[in-house]
Amino acid sequence: MIVEETHRRGLVAETHATSLEGLRLSVLAGIDLIQHPDNVGNRTITDELLDLIVERGIVCSMLINQFTGPSWQFHVRNMERAREDLAEAEAGERQRRIPPTTAEIRRRVQDTGLPQPGSVMEGRWTTKRTNAKKLIEAGCIVTVGTDNTLFGRGGVAADFLREEPENMEHQLPGLGTIFAIEGLVELGMTPSEAIVAATKNGAIASKALDEYGTLEVGKAADIVVLDVDPLADISNIRRLSMVIKGGRIIDTDALPANPIALDWAAGTLERSC
């Protein structure tokens, strides 16, 4: 009923399911878009569900910037440290002859990225990458859903960013999308496919492909011009030459250096220039 009423109003019906069964039911209900299908309760998406998503042409908006590039390397280092800690802890447990509880096992799987023997659960970040690769390889309509957030003194988007603030860059508005496009290539897309995913597919996800998303007569004249070919190296999307908004060249040097920041604790907005 929710999907039917949404479609009757010409809107996009989407889900942020966090379990395989929840996602399956949402797909069967006729949704148009899945937010972060890479995250389904630390489980790997089944081939049957994957086929259903492809068959129905459902858009998959993925959190690529959080498990590729510098962010992935950060998680890899954390998992390596967790594995070292686990080895020491297991040595102590053998001496004490105390078996780990199910809660302890679940936490170990999450922290180390190592699957528990006989379990269908893997490490959180490892599973996200696995699911993202499966969705890409299957030919799903992929776009980027970065969860870019306004940062202030009061809070950030994820716990690990509080621990090491220098790792915040991939989560910042604008930059997060750049990291995500590069991350799509890291996960198997060609540079051309990654750019299409972030532009054309983003417009498809918004039901606005007739307004923007591709360079065509009659569409919004919002364009970025690069100095170097991004198809030769996806990192060239950072080599910005010109920004055109509504057909007008923007003086980027006159723009604020930092975005508006939200102080979550105080509930106030402040601009840093």
N, C-alpha and C positions, 0 to 999 in steps of 0.2 A: 504493500500500500504506500509506503514511504517513497519508493522508487517511482511508482505510477503517478503520484501527486507531484513529485519533483519534475518528471518529464512533462506532465500536463502544463506546467508553468514555464516550460522551455529552459529549465535549469539542469545543471550537471549533478547527477547522483553519484556520490563517491563514498568510499569507506576507508576507515583506518583500522582494519581488523588486526588483531594481535594473536590470532590462532589460526591454524590451518582450516579448522571446521568453520570458524567465523568467516574466513575469507571465502570458503567454498559456498556457504549459504548466501553471502553477499553477491557473488558472481551469478549464482542461480536466480537471485532476485532481480537481476538485470541492471546492475550498476554500470556507470560509464568509466569510472576512474578508481584506481586503488592508490591510496597514499601509503608509501613506504612498504610495498609488498615484500621487500627484502627482510622485513622484521615480522616474523610470525611465530613468536614464542620460542626462539632458538631452535626451530625445526626447519628442515629442508623442504622446500616446496615439492610436492609430488609431481610426477610426469603427467598424471591424469588432470590435476588442477592446472598445470601449465598449459596443456593442450586446450583446456576450456577457455583460459584467458586469451590465448592466441586466436582461437576460433571465433570468439565474440568481439575481438578487436578492442579490448579494454585497455585504456591507457594506464601505464605503470609509472607513477611518479616516485623516483627512488632517491634515497638519502646518500647519494654517492660520495659527497664531500666528507662524510664521517668515517668511511672505511677504505679510502684510497689516498695516495699521495702522502704528505707529511703526517696526516692523521693516522693512516694505516701503520706507518713506521713507528709512531708513538705507541699504538696498541701492541705492535710486535715486541717492542722493548718491554712493555709492561707484562706481556705474556711470558717472555723469557725470564723476567725476574720472578714472576709467580711460579714458574716451573722449578726454579732453583729453590724457592721457599718451600714448595711442595716436597721436593726431595728431602730437605732437612726435616720437615714435619713428619714425613712418612718414616724416616729413620727413628725419630723419637717415639712414634706410635708403635713401631715394631718392638721397641724395648719395653713399652708399657703394655703391649698386647691389647690396645683399645681400638676396636674397629671404628672407622669414621661413620658419622650419622648421615642420613640421606641429605640433610640440609648442607652438611659440610661437603659432600660429594658434588652437589649441585653448584655450590660456590666455586669449587675447584675447577669444574668444567667451564664455568663462565670466565674465571680469571686466567686460566692457562690456555684455553682454546683446544685442549685435548679432550676428545670424546671419552666418556666412561665406557669401559667394555660392557657390551650388552645393552647400551642405551642409545636411543635415537637422538639424544640431545648433544649438541656440540657447543663450543665456545661461542659467545654472543657475536663477536666481530667476525670470526671465521665463517659462521653461518650466514651472516649478512652478505659477505662477499660471494659465498657459494650461490646464494639465491639470486643475487644481482647478475652473476655470470650466466646462470641458467635462464633467466628471463631474457637477457640479451641474445644468447645463442639460439633461443627458441624463436626469435624474431618478433617479440612483443613490441608494442608501440611504447617506447621508453622516453621519459622526459625527466628533468631534474626537480626534486623537491627538497631544497636544502635546509629548511627550518632556519634560515638566516634570522638573526635576532638582534634587537637593539640592546646594546650592552651599557651598563652603568655601574656604579659602585655597589649596588645592592644585589646583583645576581647575574648569572650567565646561563647558557642553554643546557649545559651538561656538566655533570659532576667532575669529569676529568679535567675540564677547563679551569675549574677552581684550583686544582692542584698545581697546574703548570700553565699560567696565563699566557706564556709565549706561544702556546699551541692554539690560540684563539683565532688566528688569521683565517683559517678555512671556514669559520662559522660566521664571519662578518658579512653584513649585507653587501651584495655585489661581488665581493671576492669569493664568497662561498660558491657562487655559480661558476666562476672561472675554474676553481678547484674541481668542481663536479664535472665540467666538460672535459678537463684533462683526465679525470678519474675514469670516465667512460672509455677513453682510449686505453687506459691501463687495464681495464677489465675486458678488452677485446674488440671494441668498436674501432672503425677507421676514423681519422679526424673528420672526414666529411659526415659520417653517420652521427658523430658526437655533436657536431654543430647543428645538424638538422634536429637532433633530439632536443636540444635546448631552445631552438627557435620555432621551427614549424610544428614540432610535436607539442611544444608548450602552448602554442596557439590552439592546437586541436584539443588539448586538455581543458582549455578555457572556453571552448566552443566559439572561438573568434578567428578562425583561420581566414574568414572572408575580410577581416580587418587588418590583420598583421601576421607575422610569422614567416613570410617569404617576400622577396623583392618582386613586386608586381604592380602594374599600373592600377591606381585606385586604392591602394592600401596605404596605411600610415607610413609616412616617410621618416621612420626612426631607424637610423643606420649607424653602425660603427665601422670606420675604415681603418685597416691595419697597415703597418709598414712592410710586413713580411708575410709570405704565404703560409697560412695555418695548416694547409693540407700537407705541407712538407714536414711540419713539426707543430703539433697541437699547442705547444707552449707559446707559439707566436701569437696566440689570441691575446696575450698580454702586451703586445707591441702596438699600442693604440696610437693612431695618427690623427683621427678626427672623429667627433661625435656630431651627428645630425639628428635633431629632434623636431618633428613636424616640418621637415624641409629646411630648417634653420640651423646653421652651424653654431655650435655651442662653444663659448669660451671656457674650456675646462679649467684653466688657471684661476678663473674668478670664482669657482665653486668652493664651498666649505671643504676644509681638509678632512674633517671627520663627520660622521653622521650624527643626527640628534641622538643623545644618549638618555636612556630611561633609568632613573634611580629608583629601583624597585622598592627599596626599603622606605624611602620617603614618599614614593608615589608622585614624583615630580619629573619634569622633562628639563634637560639642559642641552645647549648646543655648544660644541667645542670646535673652534675654527683655527 
